[in-house]
Amino acid sequence: MHILLTGGTGLIGRGLCRHWLAQGHQLTVWSRSPERVSTLCGAQVRGIGRLEELGEEPLDAVVNLAGAPIADRPWTRKRKTLLWASRISLTEQLLAWLGQRGQKPQVLISGSAVGWYGDGGERELHEDNPQVTDDFAAQLCGAWEETAQRAEAQGMRVVLVRTGLVLARDGGFLKRLLLPFKLGLGGPLGDGRQWMPWIHLEDEIGLIDFLLHQQQAAGPYNACAPEPVRNADFALALGRALHRPAILPAPAFVLRATLGELSGLLLGGQRALPVRLSEAGYQFRFTDLDAALEDLLADSH
Ligand SMILES: NC(=O)c1ccc[n+]([C@@H]2O[C@H](COP(=O)([O-])OP(=O)(O)OC[C@H]3O[C@@H](n4cnc5c(N)ncnc54)[C@H](OP(=O)(O)O)[C@@H]3O)[C@@H](O)[C@H]2O)c1
């Protein structure tokens, strides 16, 4: 297969490239830094700075993951504009380019997040649930999904991957927590009762590959392990994996004062369940958080 990726240089994208190169697929990554693509994604992966460089070269699938990091800094108006443009405007640009091509890929797999639901409180969230709250993250994911969904009118199968917190060895959320937790400064955020849908990177890659090959798969899929945990339990599990205490809470008022609106992302949560993936027959490799953390952190304590 010839697969075009956006965000291919990111945490999930690099994992997908490794996985698909090993299976012999042809990969192209549309990037702001095409010259870095072969170093980051693999020597055989082609980097392009403009979609037009592909011309009418046949494509089988597009995987659309690009977007500025959502939790890196407070959501000022300028930051929100960038978060929006890097997902919605970029997806619009992708669709406009696909629209004027003769040959269309069969499938578009496009990113989203469990933040699509907003703060779900205690309720279990299945893919057919409506959005619960209308905060910025929910609006962003909503617009991202709606934009990608328009590819259906071009004859493509559209899959929307509502990803939870990806746990990985070399990046993402876990890497940022390691230093404070190793110093014994880790603990729950706020009252720690909010739900955290997590997923091991290996499953994130496994399920995207699964959805690529399932000819019937379309629409939204919660990409998170079947057993979400509360934030306080996550902190305890991480403390156990690192053999450190994890009891120092980060009070909600401090998070609100320092992070502003972004604090809602940490103090709210989603009890999201991968109902549609389970129905489709995807077998998770990691369903237990302790086992996932042990796998990822075995040599870091
Ligand atoms: N990791 C998670 O826990 C998680 C959870 C839920 C949802 N997601 C979503 O899934 C997607 C992939 O996640 P990830 O963790 O692999 O992301 P990542 O490591 O932050 O990489 C995202 C990629 O997006 C591109 N990008 C960054 N800033 C951009 C900008 N201003 N304009 C255009 N492109 C930009 C970059 O590619 P180039 O530098 O090559 O252009 C980057 O490699 C993201 O959109 C993320 O929001 C991730």
The ligand as a MOL file (V3000), in Angstrom:
LIG
                    3D

  0  0  0     0  0            999 V3000
M  V30 BEGIN CTAB
M  V30 COUNTS 48 52 0 0 0
M  V30 BEGIN ATOM
M  V30 1 N -0.3290 11.5790 22.1340 0
M  V30 2 C -1.4980 11.6250 22.7680 0
M  V30 3 O -1.6140 11.2850 23.9840 0
M  V30 4 C -2.7450 12.0570 22.0220 0
M  V30 5 C -3.9830 11.9320 22.6410 0
M  V30 6 C -5.1320 12.3320 21.9740 0
M  V30 7 C -5.0300 12.8870 20.6980 0
M  V30 8 N -3.8050 13.0200 20.1230 0 CHG=1
M  V30 9 C -3.7420 13.6770 18.8000 0
M  V30 10 O -3.2040 12.7950 17.8350 0
M  V30 11 C -2.3350 13.5160 16.9500 0
M  V30 12 C -0.9840 12.8170 16.9260 0
M  V30 13 O -0.4900 12.7680 18.2660 0
M  V30 14 P 1.0680 12.7350 18.5940 0
M  V30 15 O 1.2090 12.5610 20.0510 0
M  V30 16 O 1.7510 11.8060 17.6430 0 CHG=-1
M  V30 17 O 1.4370 14.2560 18.2210 0
M  V30 18 P 2.8680 14.9700 18.2090 0
M  V30 19 O 3.9470 14.0430 18.6150 0
M  V30 20 O 2.7210 16.2630 18.9440 0
M  V30 21 O 3.0730 15.2670 16.6370 0
M  V30 22 C 2.1410 15.9440 15.8910 0
M  V30 23 C 2.7090 16.3300 14.5430 0
M  V30 24 O 1.9140 17.4100 14.0690 0
M  V30 25 C 2.7070 18.3030 13.3120 0
M  V30 26 N 2.5460 19.6670 13.8550 0
M  V30 27 C 2.9330 20.1320 15.0670 0
M  V30 28 N 2.6800 21.4410 15.1570 0
M  V30 29 C 2.1320 21.7950 13.9620 0
M  V30 30 C 1.6660 23.0140 13.4270 0
M  V30 31 N 1.7270 24.1500 14.1370 0
M  V30 32 N 1.1560 23.0200 12.1810 0
M  V30 33 C 1.1030 21.8860 11.4420 0
M  V30 34 N 1.5480 20.6920 11.8960 0
M  V30 35 C 2.0450 20.6670 13.1360 0
M  V30 36 C 4.1620 17.8930 13.4630 0
M  V30 37 O 4.6040 17.3780 12.2090 0
M  V30 38 P 5.7120 18.1580 11.3150 0
M  V30 39 O 6.6580 18.8160 12.2720 0
M  V30 40 O 6.3480 17.0390 10.5440 0
M  V30 41 O 4.9720 19.1110 10.4540 0
M  V30 42 C 4.1340 16.8180 14.5550 0
M  V30 43 O 5.0320 15.7710 14.3020 0
M  V30 44 C -2.2480 14.9430 17.4590 0
M  V30 45 O -3.0130 15.8030 16.6510 0
M  V30 46 C -2.8070 14.8770 18.8650 0
M  V30 47 O -3.5130 16.0370 19.2490 0
M  V30 48 C -2.6610 12.6100 20.7450 0
M  V30 END ATOM
M  V30 BEGIN BOND
M  V30 1 1 1 2
M  V30 2 2 2 3
M  V30 3 1 2 4
M  V30 4 1 4 5
M  V30 5 2 4 48
M  V30 6 2 5 6
M  V30 7 1 6 7
M  V30 8 2 7 8
M  V30 9 1 8 9
M  V30 10 1 8 48
M  V30 11 1 9 10
M  V30 12 1 9 46
M  V30 13 1 10 11
M  V30 14 1 11 12
M  V30 15 1 11 44
M  V30 16 1 12 13
M  V30 17 1 13 14
M  V30 18 2 14 15
M  V30 19 1 14 16
M  V30 20 1 14 17
M  V30 21 1 17 18
M  V30 22 2 18 19
M  V30 23 1 18 20
M  V30 24 1 18 21
M  V30 25 1 21 22
M  V30 26 1 22 23
M  V30 27 1 23 24
M  V30 28 1 23 42
M  V30 29 1 24 25
M  V30 30 1 25 26
M  V30 31 1 25 36
M  V30 32 1 26 27
M  V30 33 1 26 35
M  V30 34 2 27 28
M  V30 35 1 28 29
M  V30 36 1 29 30
M  V30 37 2 29 35
M  V30 38 1 30 31
M  V30 39 2 30 32
M  V30 40 1 32 33
M  V30 41 2 33 34
M  V30 42 1 34 35
M  V30 43 1 36 37
M  V30 44 1 36 42
M  V30 45 1 37 38
M  V30 46 2 38 39
M  V30 47 1 38 40
M  V30 48 1 38 41
M  V30 49 1 42 43
M  V30 50 1 44 45
M  V30 51 1 44 46
M  V30 52 1 46 47
M  V30 END BOND
M  V30 END CTAB
M  END
